[in-house]
Amino acid sequence: MIFLNKSAGLAAALAVGIGLLGASNTAQAGTVFLSTNGTQACRATSAAGAGSFYYNHTYLWNGGSTNQYLTCVLPEWNKGPGNTSLLHLHWAASATPGTVTCTVQSGAFYFGVNNIQQGATLSLTLAAGANGFIAYPVIGQNFNWYTLNMICNVPPGFKLGLIERHRDAPDVW
């Protein structure tokens, strides 16, 4: 037979819990992964184009017959300034080939002024039925309230799925 001392077990559990609480404010340099998808982060730029986009739980697509503009916002959840070290937008083409072009800017609108730190415009040309991704270079963000703001010119039948973002982790959480 095994006998357990309940008070000793409780004391050990409390000691471990207190130890974990004390360790929560330690340095943790590294990378934060802030992935999302087109459905969560994006919407049609205009009311006229809204009827062309279809959404499901993992991607959105331009179901219309003409190019449409899509606006996406990737909020900042970091405590301090730093860089987005990787930003990939995963696209798939339907039966029609085309080129999707996206502009990404880091910044925010405050005190009545657009404050843009950095931006980049890249394009991806896909054959019919192909898929690929746009890979942005490092994007600086001097302030923790700067978001990544995108606008994309999306050809008919193109789908935006995974949006992969890696962000420098703060030194202290």
Residue pairs with C-beta under 8 A, 6 or more apart in sequence:
24 173
25 172
25 173
26 172
27 171
27 172
28 169
28 170
28 171
28 172
28 173
29 169
29 171
30 169
31 85
31 166
31 167
31 168
31 169
32 77
32 78
32 166
32 167
32 168
32 169
33 164
33 165
33 166
33 167
34 74
34 77
34 165
34 166
34 167
35 162
35 163
35 164
35 165
36 74
36 162
36 163
36 165
37 58
37 59
37 160
37 161
37 162
37 163
38 59
38 60
38 70
38 72
38 159
38 160
38 161
38 163
39 55
39 56
39 57
39 58
39 59
39 60
41 72
41 73
41 74
41 163
42 60
42 70
42 71
42 72
42 150
42 152
42 160
43 50
43 53
43 70
43 71
43 72
44 50
44 52
44 53
44 68
44 69
44 70
44 71
45 68
45 69
45 70
45 71
45 151
46 69
49 64
49 68
49 69
51 64
52 62
52 63
52 64
52 66
52 68
53 60
53 61
53 62
53 63
53 64
53 68
53 70
54 60
54 61
54 63
58 161
59 92
59 159
59 160
59 161
60 70
60 159
60 160
61 94
61 157
61 158
61 159
61 160
62 68
62 70
62 154
62 155
62 156
62 157
62 158
62 159
63 156
63 157
64 156
65 156
66 156
67 98
67 153
67 154
67 155
67 156
68 153
68 154
69 151
69 152
69 153
69 154
70 150
70 151
70 152
70 154
70 160
71 149
71 150
71 151
72 149
72 150
72 151
72 152
72 163
73 147
73 148
73 149
73 150
74 147
74 148
74 149
74 150
74 163
74 165
75 147
76 141
76 144
76 145
76 146
76 147
76 148
78 144
78 167
78 168
78 169
78 170
79 144
79 170
79 172
79 173
80 144
80 170
80 171
81 141
81 142
81 143
81 144
82 141
82 167
82 168
82 169
82 170
83 138
83 139
83 140
83 141
83 167
83 168
84 106
84 136
84 138
84 139
84 141
84 148
84 165
84 166
84 167
85 138
85 166
85 167
85 168
86 135
86 136
86 164
86 165
86 166
87 104
87 135
87 136
87 139
87 148
87 163
87 164
87 165
87 166
88 133
88 134
88 135
88 136
88 162
88 163
88 164
88 165
89 102
89 124
89 133
89 134
89 150
89 152
89 160
89 163
90 131
90 132
90 133
90 160
90 161
90 162
90 163
90 164
91 100
91 124
91 126
91 131
91 132
91 133
91 134
91 158
91 159
91 160
91 161
92 126
92 130
92 131
92 158
92 159
92 161
93 126
93 127
93 128
93 129
93 130
93 131
93 155
93 157
93 158
94 128
94 129
94 156
94 157
94 158
94 159
95 128
95 129
95 157
96 128
96 155
96 156
96 157
97 125
97 126
97 127
97 128
97 130
98 125
98 126
98 155
98 156
98 157
98 158
99 123
99 124
99 125
99 126
99 155
100 123
100 124
100 126
100 134
100 152
100 153
100 154
100 155
100 158
101 121
101 122
101 123
101 152
101 153
102 121
102 122
102 123
102 134
102 150
102 151
102 152
102 153
103 119
103 120
103 121
103 150
103 151
103 152
104 119
104 120
104 121
104 136
104 139
104 148
104 149
104 150
105 116
105 117
105 118
105 119
105 148
105 149
105 150
106 116
106 117
106 118
106 119
106 139
106 140
106 141
106 146
106 147
106 148
106 149
107 114
107 115
107 116
107 117
107 118
107 146
107 147
107 149
108 115
108 143
108 145
108 146
108 147
109 115
110 145
115 146
117 140
117 141
117 142
117 146
118 139
118 140
120 136
120 137
120 139
122 134
122 135
122 136
123 134
124 132
124 133
124 134
126 132
126 158
133 164
139 148
141 148
148 165
152 160
154 160
